[in-house]
Amino acid sequence: MLIASRDAVIGPHERALWSSTESGKELRPDGDYILGHLMYGKGAAGLPSPIDRIALDPFDPQFGPAAAGP
């Protein structure tokens, strides 16, 4: 990931740009991999509904059978 100014040259492997209107900077995933999917989902402070069922990371302190849900 790169943090760059908006007028910086876009590299050959950059597939998406996230712009900040406050700082004038952009967050750019840069690498020779392909960014598989980019999605915007409205939601509260928690996870957006399309991904709210993704399991916790095994290294998360709250990970366990109870966190898996029904």
URRA-V795875 format. One record per residue. N is the residue number from 1. OMEGA is omega in whole degrees, -180 to 180 (999 if undefined). BURIAL is # if it has 16 or more other C-alpha atoms within 10 Angstrom, else .. Layout:
BEGIN
n:N omega:OMEGA burial:BURIAL
n:N omega:OMEGA burial:BURIAL
END
This chain:
BEGIN
n:1 omega:177 burial:.
n:2 omega:168 burial:.
n:3 omega:-174 burial:.
n:4 omega:174 burial:#
n:5 omega:-177 burial:.
n:6 omega:-178 burial:.
n:7 omega:178 burial:.
n:8 omega:179 burial:.
n:9 omega:178 burial:.
n:10 omega:-178 burial:.
n:11 omega:-176 burial:.
n:12 omega:-177 burial:.
n:13 omega:-179 burial:.
n:14 omega:-176 burial:#
n:15 omega:-178 burial:#
n:16 omega:178 burial:.
n:17 omega:173 burial:#
n:18 omega:-176 burial:.
n:19 omega:174 burial:#
n:20 omega:178 burial:.
n:21 omega:-179 burial:.
n:22 omega:-174 burial:.
n:23 omega:-176 burial:.
n:24 omega:-179 burial:.
n:25 omega:177 burial:#
n:26 omega:172 burial:#
n:27 omega:-174 burial:#
n:28 omega:172 burial:#
n:29 omega:-175 burial:#
n:30 omega:178 burial:#
n:31 omega:-178 burial:.
n:32 omega:174 burial:.
n:33 omega:177 burial:.
n:34 omega:175 burial:.
n:35 omega:-171 burial:.
n:36 omega:-174 burial:.
n:37 omega:175 burial:.
n:38 omega:-176 burial:.
n:39 omega:173 burial:.
n:40 omega:179 burial:.
n:41 omega:177 burial:.
n:42 omega:179 burial:.
n:43 omega:178 burial:.
n:44 omega:-179 burial:.
n:45 omega:179 burial:.
n:46 omega:180 burial:.
n:47 omega:174 burial:.
n:48 omega:-174 burial:.
n:49 omega:180 burial:.
n:50 omega:-178 burial:.
n:51 omega:-175 burial:.
n:52 omega:180 burial:.
n:53 omega:178 burial:.
n:54 omega:-176 burial:.
n:55 omega:175 burial:.
n:56 omega:174 burial:.
n:57 omega:179 burial:.
n:58 omega:179 burial:.
n:59 omega:177 burial:.
n:60 omega:-179 burial:.
n:61 omega:-179 burial:.
n:62 omega:-179 burial:.
n:63 omega:178 burial:.
n:64 omega:-178 burial:.
n:65 omega:-179 burial:.
n:66 omega:-179 burial:.
n:67 omega:-178 burial:.
n:68 omega:179 burial:.
n:69 omega:-177 burial:.
n:70 omega:999 burial:.
END
